[in-house]
């Protein structure tokens, strides 16, 4: 599968989609559907990282419907999308259509999200 979906941390507060090599928009749609299914299995806030560091260039642009579906079907507990890529075109698409934040490394993405973090357990915050 050209897009692997994994939890980026043990608390399941960051879900990472790793795009590897060549992929198509139908792969993206399937990955988002699976990602949202996983997000709905938890009750706390989840951030979604789109890791495009090892992706081939973004496929020909037929993405508008895919991005619209990503936003319209987004579970209530998805907080932030973060695009991770050195490809300014890919980041620009994510920023423009998904209102994503964009960074160039996974470490930057994790730090960005850690600075925005909400407590996973409300009792721990008390």
N, C-alpha and C positions, 0 to 999 in steps of 0.2 A: 504494500500500500504506500503510495507516494506521500501521504500525510499521516504521521503517527500522532496519536493523542495520548498524552501522559500527564499525570499530576506532577507539578514541578516542586511540590513540597509535601511534607508529611501531614500538614494540617488541611490539605486539599482546598487551599484558598487561591491557588494559581493553577490554571489548566493551560498546558502548553501544546500547541499544534506545531509539530516539526515538519516542515515542507522539505522533501528531499528530491532532488533531481527534477525530472519532468512530471508535471501534473496538469490536469484539465479542470475546468470549472465544475464539472460533475463530481470530481474528487473533492473539491472544496465544499460543495453543497453537502455531500455525504459526511465529510469530516465535521462540519458545523452541526449537522443533525445529531451525530454521535456525541459531540462535545456538549451540546445542550442537554442531551439525555443524562450525561454524567453530572452536569451542573445541577440538574433537577433532583438528583439523588442526595444532595446536601441542603441544609437549610440556611447556611451562612453565605456571606458575600463571596463571590469568586471573580477574580480577574482572569482575562484570557490573553495569553501571549501567542502571537502569530510569528513563529520563528522561521524566517525566510532566508537565514544565513546560508543554507546549503541547497537552496532552490535554484533551478534553472530560471531564466527570465520568465516573468509573468506571461501566461498564455495570451493569445490575442484577445483583445478587450471585448468580452461578452459578459462582463462582471456586474453590470448595473443591477440586473435582476437578482443575482446571487447576493450582492451587498444589501439590497432592499430586503430580501428574505432574512438575511442575517439580523438586521435590525428589527424587523417586524415580529420575528419569532423569538427574540431574545428573552430568556427567562428573567424574571424580576430581580433575581439575586446576582446577575452579571453586572459588575460595576464598571470595569474599564477594559478596553482593548489596547494592547501594546504591540506594535509592529516592530520586529527586530530584524534589521536588514541594513546592508551597505548600499542597497539599490534604491536610489532616490525616487525612481518611478514607482516601485512597489510601495515604498513608505508613503509617497504622495497619494496613491490610490487609497490606502488604508486610512490615512488622515482625513482625506476629503470625504470618503463615502462611509467610513465606520466611525468617524470622530475619534480615531485611535491616536494614542501617543506614539511617537516614533523614536527609537534609539538604535544604536549600531552594535550593541553586544548584549548577551543574556545577563551579564553582570550588571549592566546599566539598567536593564529592565527590572531585575530583582530589587536593586537599590531604589529605583523610582517607586515601585509598588510598596516596598517596606516603609518608605516615608509617608505613604498615603494609607498605611494599614489601619484597619479597624480591628478591635479585639475579636478573636474567633469565639470566645466564650465570655458572655456578659458578666458572669460571676468573677472571672479572672480580672476584669477591669475594675471591679468594685473594691 
